[in-house]
């Protein structure tokens, strides 16, 4: 597996256009992972306390 330090070095070598593409991709990727985590937590009942506290009606 590639180490974080190696990835950092590659990122530092990117031109502005490639860096912008990577940044945009990473933002979308991070949001997708967050949404999956929220869905998993919701399905597992970990967020039920929000519904029980009245936040489910927002």
Order of alpha helices (4+ residues) and beta strands (2+ residues): alpha-alpha-alpha
